[in-house]
Amino acid sequence: MTVNRNKKTLVKAMSALTIAVALVSCNSANNEKSDSTVSADTTKTINKEKSSKAKKVFATIPEPVETTKLLKDAGAKYNASYLNPVENASKYSSVKAKALNLGIYGSDLSFISLYDQTQEALLYLKCTNTLASALGINGAFDENTTTRIQNNMDKKDSLMAIISQSYWTADSYLVDNGQPGVSSMIVAGGWVEGLYIATRVASATKNEGIVAQIGQQKTSLTNLLELLDNSKTENAGVVEVIKSLNDLKAVFESADATTMKLDDALFKKISDKTNEIRNSIIKP
């Protein structure tokens, strides 16, 4: 994995970390057990195709430096109300809720880190640890990871690389246990939270650059749905996530197919639908 890819893997939309690209696109990326009767060549082809689908989800993701500049140029302020409250982390009971909100808290953690909120970041790191442990992904966010993150809070690239490495540990567990549905729901949670935070920031700043980036997420949503569709037979919760995101896709379809420019009315519809989906996810 190259340094440049490490930089890109975990940042979503304008302000948020999409943790799950590290889970699906930088490792074996198939997150499924291969049947013993499938040839090695066939398995390799399947893995390559799934990796390609995962990478497509993130084709429109800006680099960290671009993300930070966009936020600063927009005059965006840190706002803790955009985040999923830390007290919710221990309240999720189903695998679906835990996986989606592991993605949610990952995006929140990135947003926090962009504003150098050290203490807040440690609280959200604890949330990711709680959910990763609840999913049986042991060792992903241990004491060593916490110490390294604390020591690198002022070095954004290093911080993102550390978090990425932690999700590699999570990915190893998911791959070894054949749980592509869990992995894809983590991706979905991170994507939704990234879009949600972006709509909040855009609404607060009225920044056209952020609105334009939101319009471009139609493509990544289409590819996210393909990624989820590949694992829907492995986890019933994935089907419910697909339905919600298809509702959001229907709203995006109103945008011009070429420019994806959003007028005020369409931006509000996308913002409202994203808010609805996101709030249904974080509700304990």
Secondary structure by P-SEA (a helix, b strand, c coil): ccaaaaaccccccccccccccccccccccccccccccccaaaaaaaaaaaaaaaaaaacccccaaaaaaaaaaaccccccccccccccccccccaaaaaaaaaaaaaaaaaaaaacaaaaaaaaaaaaaaaaaaacccccccaaaaaaaaaccccaaaaaaaaaaaaaaaaaaaaaaccaaaaaaaaaaaaaaaaaaaaaaaaacccaaaaaaaaaaaaaaaaaaaaaaacccccaaaaaaaaaaaaaaaaacccccccccccaaaaaaaaaaaaaaaaaaacc
